[in-house]
Amino acid sequence: INTKDFGQIYSSLSVIDLSNDNPLEIEEMLNEAKEAVVTAMITKSIRDANIDSVEIHKDNYIGFAGKTMYVSCPNKLDAYFDLLEKLDVSSKNFMINVFGVDVSEEEKEIIECEISKRYPDLEMYVIEGKQEVYDFIIVLQ
């Protein structure tokens, strides 16, 4: 199964039916699962740039999914919530937040509170990834 990111891998692994002994059916199930996922990331920009018509300034927080840049904001939480809006999170059913090492407890609380208010039907899980490069890895399905 060819995957491109953490979200596709996680989604594929979550649907494995160990009781199924038909490898073609398993392969089809895994491929369907990975195609339904959007994986987005937020990190700090290291330079000024303009990507996908998004004006980026050094030290802004940038949000992208795949090869598409969606947001650039001086504030980490603004970038997070702007990215969710651009990715139409209201149309999704499931979300995983993988928090990086630089995400504070206060920021985590704000995110959990706001997500439950803004998207009450969204099922959300949190993973303390403690990754250094990405403040947030967001998996949507």
LOMI-329607 format. One record per residue: x, y negated, z negated of N, C-alpha, C in turn; residue number from 1. Coordinates in nm, 3 decimals, m for minus. Atoms other than C-alpha are relative to their C-alpha. Layout:
residues N
n.px;n.py;n.pz;ca.px;ca.py;ca.pz;c.px;c.py;c.pz;k
X;Y;Z;X;Y;Z;X;Y;Z;NUM
...
//
This chain:
residues 141
n.px;n.py;n.pz;ca.px;ca.py;ca.pz;c.px;c.py;c.pz;k
0.086;0.117;0.000;0.000;0.000;0.000;0.090;m0.122;0.000;1
m0.079;0.123;m0.008;0.162;m0.324;0.113;m0.073;m0.111;m0.073;2
0.056;0.112;0.074;0.100;m0.605;m0.132;0.093;m0.119;0.011;3
m0.079;0.123;m0.015;0.216;m0.966;m0.128;0.025;m0.071;m0.132;4
m0.016;0.074;0.124;0.179;m1.079;m0.488;m0.054;0.080;m0.119;5
0.040;m0.063;0.126;0.107;m0.991;m0.850;m0.149;0.032;m0.002;6
0.145;m0.020;0.003;m0.270;m1.031;m0.808;m0.044;0.119;0.082;7
0.035;m0.114;m0.084;m0.290;m0.781;m0.524;0.042;0.131;m0.066;8
m0.048;m0.122;0.068;m0.083;m0.528;m0.718;m0.092;0.034;m0.116;9
0.083;m0.022;0.118;m0.287;m0.571;m1.035;m0.139;0.050;0.039;10
0.134;m0.037;m0.044;m0.618;m0.549;m0.852;m0.002;0.143;0.056;11
m0.006;m0.134;m0.058;m0.516;m0.237;m0.659;0.014;0.106;m0.110;12
m0.020;m0.097;0.108;m0.394;m0.059;m0.970;m0.123;0.017;m0.088;13
0.117;m0.006;0.089;m0.712;m0.142;m1.159;m0.114;0.084;0.056;14
0.111;m0.077;m0.059;m0.935;0.050;m0.914;0.037;0.146;0.028;15
m0.040;m0.139;m0.028;m0.739;0.375;m0.894;m0.092;0.098;m0.073;16
0.084;m0.106;0.056;m0.968;0.672;m0.946;0.084;0.127;m0.002;17
m0.089;m0.115;0.012;m0.743;0.949;m1.076;m0.069;0.133;0.023;18
0.073;m0.125;m0.025;m1.018;1.206;m1.028;m0.018;0.025;0.150;19
0.015;m0.014;m0.145;m1.024;1.146;m0.651;0.127;0.064;0.056;20
m0.117;m0.068;m0.056;m0.795;1.389;m0.469;0.013;m0.021;0.151;21
m0.007;0.030;m0.142;m0.849;1.241;m0.121;0.088;m0.125;0.020;22
m0.091;0.113;m0.012;m0.547;1.022;m0.040;m0.050;m0.110;0.095;23
0.051;0.102;m0.092;m0.721;0.846;0.251;m0.105;m0.088;m0.067;24
0.100;0.078;0.073;m1.012;0.741;0.030;0.068;m0.091;m0.103;25
m0.073;0.081;0.098;m0.770;0.621;m0.237;0.067;m0.118;0.069;26
m0.067;0.107;m0.074;m0.572;0.422;0.018;m0.101;m0.107;0.043;27
0.103;0.096;m0.042;m0.891;0.260;0.153;m0.048;m0.084;m0.118;28
0.046;0.070;0.120;m1.006;0.170;m0.199;0.104;m0.104;m0.046;29
m0.106;0.091;0.043;m0.669;0.013;m0.287;0.013;m0.118;0.096;30
m0.008;0.109;m0.098;m0.658;m0.187;0.036;m0.118;m0.096;m0.011;31
0.117;0.086;0.018;m1.013;m0.318;m0.017;0.017;m0.088;m0.123;32
m0.018;0.075;0.125;m0.928;m0.423;m0.371;0.099;m0.114;0.017;33
m0.103;0.104;m0.013;m0.617;m0.616;m0.272;m0.046;m0.115;0.089;34
0.047;0.105;m0.091;m0.795;m0.808;0.005;m0.099;m0.096;m0.065;35
0.101;0.083;0.066;m1.057;m0.946;m0.235;0.061;m0.096;m0.102;36
m0.068;0.075;0.105;m0.797;m1.121;m0.453;0.065;m0.127;0.053;37
m0.077;0.122;m0.026;m0.660;m1.475;m0.456;0.095;m0.016;m0.118;38
m0.099;0.024;0.104;m0.337;m1.529;m0.648;0.056;m0.139;0.020;39
m0.048;0.138;m0.006;m0.243;m1.888;m0.726;0.106;m0.020;m0.108;40
m0.105;0.028;0.096;0.055;m2.034;m0.908;0.018;m0.150;m0.017;41
m0.032;0.140;0.029;0.147;m2.360;m1.074;0.140;m0.004;m0.059;42
m0.137;0.019;0.046;0.505;m2.473;m1.123;0.036;m0.146;0.015;43
m0.046;0.138;m0.008;0.701;m2.794;m1.151;0.082;m0.017;0.128;44
m0.071;0.028;m0.124;0.827;m2.949;m0.828;0.143;m0.044;m0.029;45
m0.140;0.038;0.018;1.203;m2.985;m0.791;0.042;m0.114;0.095;46
m0.034;0.108;m0.094;1.186;m3.248;m0.513;m0.127;m0.065;0.054;47
0.109;0.065;m0.070;0.966;m3.491;m0.326;m0.021;0.072;0.132;48
0.032;m0.066;m0.127;0.788;m3.343;m0.026;m0.144;m0.030;0.039;49
0.138;0.003;m0.045;0.471;m3.340;0.179;m0.026;0.136;0.066;50
0.028;m0.135;m0.051;0.333;m2.989;0.231;m0.151;0.014;0.013;51
0.143;m0.018;m0.025;m0.008;m2.915;0.384;m0.078;m0.128;m0.033;52
0.059;0.132;0.025;m0.086;m3.290;0.358;m0.016;m0.031;m0.149;53
m0.002;0.029;0.144;m0.029;m3.279;m0.021;0.131;m0.073;m0.028;54
m0.117;0.081;0.034;0.207;m3.556;m0.133;0.054;0.047;m0.135;55
m0.063;m0.058;0.120;0.447;m3.402;m0.387;0.113;m0.091;m0.046;56
m0.109;0.076;0.059;0.673;m3.595;m0.622;0.077;0.090;m0.095;57
m0.086;m0.078;0.088;0.967;m3.449;m0.810;m0.059;m0.003;m0.141;58
0.049;m0.020;0.137;0.857;m3.318;m1.154;m0.152;0.002;m0.012;59
0.144;m0.022;0.004;0.488;m3.308;m1.058;m0.026;0.151;m0.012;60
0.043;m0.140;0.003;0.301;m2.983;m1.118;m0.072;0.028;0.131;61
0.058;m0.034;m0.130;0.218;m2.819;m0.787;m0.074;0.133;m0.011;62
0.080;m0.122;0.000;m0.048;m2.557;m0.728;m0.020;0.050;0.141;63
0.012;m0.060;m0.134;m0.055;m2.319;m0.435;m0.050;0.143;m0.011;64
0.042;m0.140;m0.013;m0.198;m1.987;m0.322;0.050;0.047;0.135;65
m0.061;m0.047;m0.123;m0.019;m1.779;m0.064;0.101;m0.104;0.048;66
m0.091;0.099;m0.056;0.160;m2.022;0.164;m0.064;m0.139;0.009;67
0.072;0.127;m0.008;m0.093;m2.304;0.117;0.014;m0.079;m0.129;68
m0.011;0.093;0.112;m0.024;m2.602;m0.108;m0.135;m0.068;m0.017;69
0.130;0.061;0.026;m0.338;m2.737;m0.275;0.005;m0.127;m0.083;70
0.000;0.115;0.091;m0.247;m2.983;m0.551;0.140;m0.038;m0.045;71
m0.121;0.053;0.063;0.026;m3.201;m0.697;m0.046;m0.106;m0.099;72
0.044;0.091;0.106;m0.032;m3.377;m1.030;0.111;m0.019;m0.102;73
m0.099;0.019;0.106;0.186;m3.534;m1.298;m0.033;0.079;m0.126;74
0.044;m0.070;0.120;m0.018;m3.352;m1.565;m0.027;0.147;0.032;75
0.012;m0.145;m0.021;m0.004;m2.972;m1.595;m0.145;0.048;0.001;76
0.140;m0.046;0.007;m0.369;m2.924;m1.698;m0.084;m0.057;0.114;77
0.071;0.056;m0.117;m0.494;m3.160;m1.425;0.028;0.085;0.123;78
m0.035;m0.086;m0.115;m0.305;m2.948;m1.171;m0.075;0.132;m0.009;79
0.069;m0.128;0.021;m0.457;m2.632;m1.320;m0.147;m0.010;0.041;80
0.144;0.010;m0.028;m0.819;m2.749;m1.307;m0.028;m0.047;0.142;81
0.017;0.040;m0.141;m0.779;m2.923;m0.968;0.018;0.121;0.092;82
m0.024;m0.120;m0.082;m0.640;m2.598;m0.825;m0.121;0.093;m0.005;83
0.118;m0.086;0.011;m0.936;m2.400;m0.960;m0.114;m0.052;0.086;84
0.106;0.059;m0.083;m1.176;m2.642;m0.790;0.028;0.024;0.148;85
m0.036;m0.020;m0.142;m0.988;m2.619;m0.459;m0.018;0.145;0.043;86
0.014;m0.143;m0.031;m1.002;m2.239;m0.479;m0.143;0.049;m0.021;87
0.142;m0.031;0.018;m1.378;m2.252;m0.548;m0.022;0.112;m0.102;88
0.009;m0.102;0.104;m1.352;m2.059;m0.873;m0.144;0.031;m0.039;89
0.140;m0.025;0.036;m1.727;m2.097;m0.925;m0.061;0.113;0.082;90
0.050;m0.111;m0.082;m1.776;m1.838;m0.649;0.064;0.134;m0.038;91
m0.071;m0.121;0.040;m1.553;m1.584;m0.826;m0.066;0.063;m0.122;92
0.057;m0.072;0.114;m1.647;m1.322;m1.085;0.102;0.028;m0.110;93
m0.104;m0.054;0.088;m1.315;m1.240;m1.246;0.125;m0.087;0.009;94
m0.122;0.081;0.002;m1.005;m1.433;m1.353;0.099;0.056;m0.102;95
m0.107;m0.032;0.093;m0.672;m1.344;m1.508;0.093;m0.121;m0.002;96
m0.098;0.106;0.018;m0.452;m1.621;m1.648;0.125;0.063;m0.058;97
m0.128;m0.046;0.052;m0.088;m1.530;m1.690;0.076;m0.126;m0.041;98
m0.060;0.122;0.052;0.062;m1.798;m1.914;0.151;0.011;m0.006;99
m0.145;0.007;0.003;0.423;m1.899;m1.874;0.052;m0.044;m0.135;100
m0.067;0.030;0.126;0.672;m1.970;m2.149;m0.023;m0.143;m0.046;101
0.015;0.141;0.036;0.612;m2.348;m2.139;m0.144;m0.045;m0.021;102
0.139;0.034;0.027;0.235;m2.334;m2.191;m0.022;0.001;m0.150;103
0.017;0.012;0.146;0.153;m2.460;m2.540;m0.129;0.067;m0.047;104
0.121;m0.058;0.059;m0.103;m2.310;m2.774;m0.119;m0.095;0.022;105
0.106;0.099;m0.022;m0.305;m2.632;m2.742;m0.052;0.008;0.144;106
0.040;m0.011;m0.141;m0.307;m2.603;m2.360;m0.081;0.128;0.023;107
0.073;m0.126;m0.014;m0.419;m2.240;m2.384;m0.142;m0.013;m0.055;108
0.132;0.020;0.061;m0.706;m2.337;m2.615;m0.089;m0.088;0.089;109
0.077;0.089;m0.089;m0.814;m2.620;m2.383;m0.048;0.078;0.122;110
0.036;m0.078;m0.119;m0.811;m2.386;m2.083;m0.112;0.098;m0.034;111
0.102;m0.100;0.035;m1.011;m2.113;m2.258;m0.134;m0.067;m0.029;112
0.124;0.073;0.032;m1.267;m2.365;m2.388;m0.065;m0.056;0.126;113
0.054;0.061;m0.123;m1.306;m2.546;m2.055;m0.051;0.104;0.099;114
0.045;m0.105;m0.092;m1.331;m2.227;m1.852;m0.135;0.054;m0.045;115
0.129;m0.053;0.049;m1.610;m2.095;m2.074;m0.112;m0.101;0.018;116
0.103;0.103;m0.021;m1.794;m2.429;m2.044;m0.033;m0.019;0.147;117
0.020;0.031;m0.142;m1.744;m2.493;m1.673;m0.049;0.121;0.081;118
0.029;m0.121;m0.077;m1.776;m2.132;m1.553;m0.049;0.110;m0.095;119
0.046;m0.095;0.103;m1.990;m1.942;m1.806;m0.015;0.144;0.050;120
0.017;m0.136;m0.052;m2.038;m1.642;m1.574;0.131;0.066;0.042;121
m0.130;m0.051;m0.041;m1.668;m1.598;m1.504;0.060;0.085;m0.111;122
m0.066;m0.088;0.096;m1.504;m1.302;m1.678;0.149;m0.033;0.002;123
m0.138;0.046;0.004;m1.162;m1.421;m1.796;0.084;0.083;m0.096;124
m0.098;m0.070;0.083;m0.860;m1.236;m1.930;0.128;m0.083;m0.004;125
m0.124;0.074;0.019;m0.532;m1.378;m2.060;0.114;0.099;m0.021;126
m0.122;m0.077;0.019;m0.185;m1.229;m2.034;0.110;m0.099;m0.039;127
m0.114;0.081;0.041;0.109;m1.380;m2.220;0.121;0.048;0.079;128
m0.108;m0.045;m0.087;0.352;m1.337;m1.933;0.136;m0.054;m0.040;129
m0.123;0.068;0.042;0.610;m1.580;m2.071;0.102;m0.013;0.112;130
m0.089;0.021;m0.113;0.750;m1.619;m1.721;0.054;m0.142;m0.003;131
m0.066;0.130;0.009;0.992;m1.910;m1.685;m0.032;m0.092;0.117;132
0.015;0.086;m0.117;0.929;m2.039;m1.333;m0.143;m0.053;0.015;133
0.140;0.040;m0.022;0.549;m2.047;m1.314;m0.069;m0.022;m0.135;134
0.075;0.027;0.121;0.351;m2.217;m1.588;m0.126;0.085;m0.003;135
0.121;m0.081;m0.010;0.042;m2.036;m1.465;0.005;0.087;0.125;136
0.034;m0.085;m0.113;m0.025;m1.739;m1.243;m0.147;0.032;m0.022;137
0.146;m0.015;0.011;m0.398;m1.721;m1.175;m0.045;0.101;0.105;138
0.052;m0.103;m0.088;m0.564;m1.414;m1.028;m0.151;m0.012;0.001;139
0.144;0.017;m0.014;m0.917;m1.462;m0.895;m0.058;0.108;0.091;140
0.068;m0.101;m0.084;m1.159;m1.205;m0.761;m0.149;m0.022;m0.009;141
//
